[in-house]
């Protein structure tokens, strides 16, 4: 078993609320300096920077995960992680159909930059990405899983866009098995509200919008990676997420 340090909630410069310095190569470089091994890119309601992110992580010897932070109609944020990049990209195209028909105003909300593997700007997303979609939470979970995603609620210890703050708890019918916290100290308080929340079902992620936000090498998962390949490590990680055994 090998110890893998992770951060599974990171925004690039495609998310309008993130720094323009959050380019795929800057993210991968900072993560490498911090000693991280597995990273997930989870921009708001889009996956368009995931291909460049995969290229950048490969150069740094980091295992990349394609993901998205999906905003439901209730404005609850869900982290959707995909074993395969191609499935993530197809899901991104589907989610775009559910965005509000509002164009981004960069001077107000920030840029939404699409980059290539060399961090060159190849486009900008015109639709505003930080608005809620028209997908109620139950439909959002079902849709993401139909594309092969693992889904869990983001930053449940946060008032803004956290499922506990909005709904009061985490309804069992959504089938969540893993719960993201930003602070480990939140576990004791929230475990009285979310019965399933414990060390095994908790992951700590940064929700990084700036390079300095990216997690230090503190949170890890033990994975059987023999015979080693990045594809095997990614597979083993998703197996742990699905059986809610992250310690």
Secondary structure, 3 states (H helix, E strand, C coil): CEEEEEEEEECCCCCCCCCCCCCHHHHHHHHHHCCCCEEEEEEECCCCCHHHHHHHHHHHCCEEEEEEEEECCCCCEEEEEECCHHHHHHHHHHHHCCCCCCECCHHHHCCCEEECCCCCEEEECCECCCCCCCCCHHHHHHHHHHCCEEEEECCCCCCCCCHHHHHCCCCHHHCCCCEEECCCCHHHHHCCCCCCCCCCCEEECCCECCHHHCCCCCCEEEECCCCCCHHHHHHHHHHHHHHCCCC
